[in-house]
Amino acid sequence: MAFLTYKQTAASKRATGSRKQQIFAITSDEPKIRLDGNWSGGSRHVYQIVSRSGRITPMPPGSEPYNVRWNQSGPSIKDWPIPDGFAVLRTGTFRGKPAVPAVIGNYSTVQDILARWGIDPNSPVNK
């Protein structure tokens, strides 16, 4: 698994809806994401699908987190494999402030998405 940080461009800010200066790229050979949509101490993740072309769409039905309220019992986490050619865009709130967006998927797909958004995949901030 690789975790890289890149400087956002105007195109990536428009695509992600984030004004943050950075974007995370999280890659793996067999990418899976653990979906958790519950509030936890002022933090909450929001997930969307990103195609290799950079197009963002909502998560497919049945893959969204359960979203139980904090005072109700029940499962809140679900594993979801990420198919080749797609990635997951994770945004949301971290400690009450907008979270840094993250693109999660296999290496080649994430690199293609970053390139579509005008980010040089060969120039991470954290080398």
C-alpha positions in Angstrom: 0.0 0.0 0.0 1.3 3.5 -0.9 0.1 6.8 0.7 1.2 9.9 -1.3 0.3 13.5 -0.9 -0.1 15.9 -3.9 -0.8 19.6 -4.3 -4.3 20.2 -5.6 -5.0 22.0 -8.9 -8.0 24.1 -9.8 -9.4 21.2 -11.7 -9.1 18.8 -8.8 -10.6 21.3 -6.4 -13.6 21.7 -8.8 -13.9 17.9 -9.1 -13.7 17.1 -5.4 -15.5 20.2 -4.2 -12.6 20.8 -1.8 -10.7 24.0 -1.2 -7.9 22.1 0.6 -4.4 22.6 -0.7 -3.5 18.9 -0.8 -5.1 15.7 -2.0 -4.1 12.2 -0.8 -3.6 9.2 -3.1 -3.9 5.8 -1.5 -3.0 2.9 -3.7 -2.9 -0.9 -3.3 -2.7 -4.0 -5.5 -6.1 -5.3 -4.3 -7.8 -2.1 -3.2 -10.7 -2.3 -0.7 -12.3 0.4 1.3 -13.9 0.1 4.7 -16.9 2.3 4.5 -17.9 4.1 7.7 -20.5 6.9 7.3 -21.1 7.6 11.0 -20.2 10.7 12.9 -17.3 10.0 15.3 -16.0 12.9 17.4 -16.7 15.5 14.7 -15.4 13.4 11.9 -17.4 11.7 9.1 -16.3 10.2 5.7 -18.3 10.7 2.5 -17.6 8.4 -0.4 -18.1 8.7 -4.2 -17.0 6.6 -7.2 -14.4 8.1 -9.6 -13.9 6.5 -13.0 -10.6 6.4 -14.8 -11.8 9.4 -16.8 -12.1 11.4 -13.6 -16.0 11.4 -13.7 -17.5 11.3 -10.1 -20.7 9.5 -9.4 -22.5 8.4 -6.2 -21.8 5.0 -4.6 -23.9 2.2 -6.1 -27.0 1.1 -4.1 -26.2 -1.4 -1.4 -22.6 -0.2 -0.9 -23.3 2.9 1.2 -22.6 2.8 5.0 -25.5 1.9 7.2 -25.6 5.4 8.8 -27.0 4.4 12.1 -27.2 7.2 14.6 -24.5 7.4 17.3 -27.0 6.3 20.0 -28.4 3.3 18.1 -26.9 -0.1 17.9 -26.1 -1.8 14.6 -23.4 -2.3 12.1 -21.8 0.8 10.7 -18.8 -0.5 8.7 -18.8 -2.4 5.4 -15.9 -3.6 3.3 -16.2 -2.8 -0.4 -13.7 -4.0 -3.1 -12.7 -1.4 -5.7 -12.8 -2.7 -9.2 -10.1 -2.0 -11.7 -10.7 1.2 -13.7 -12.4 2.9 -10.7 -11.4 4.5 -7.5 -13.1 5.9 -4.5 -13.1 9.6 -3.6 -13.2 10.0 0.2 -14.2 13.5 1.5 -16.1 14.6 4.5 -15.4 16.2 7.8 -12.4 15.8 10.1 -12.6 17.2 13.6 -15.4 19.5 12.5 -13.5 20.9 9.5 -13.5 19.8 5.8 -11.3 16.8 5.4 -8.4 16.5 2.9 -9.8 14.5 -0.1 -8.4 11.1 -0.8 -8.5 9.1 -4.0 -8.3 5.3 -3.2 -7.7 2.5 -5.7 -5.1 0.6 -7.7 -2.0 2.5 -8.7 -2.6 2.9 -12.5 -6.2 4.1 -12.0 -5.4 6.6 -9.3 -2.5 7.9 -11.4 -4.8 8.3 -14.5 -7.4 10.2 -12.4 -4.8 12.6 -10.9 -3.4 13.3 -14.4 -7.0 14.0 -15.7 -7.3 16.6 -12.8 -4.0 18.3 -13.9 -1.9 16.8 -11.1 1.5 15.3 -12.1 1.4 11.8 -10.7 5.3 11.8 -10.6 5.5 14.8 -8.3 4.1 14.0 -4.9 4.7 16.5 -2.1 6.0 13.7 0.3 8.7 11.9 -1.7 
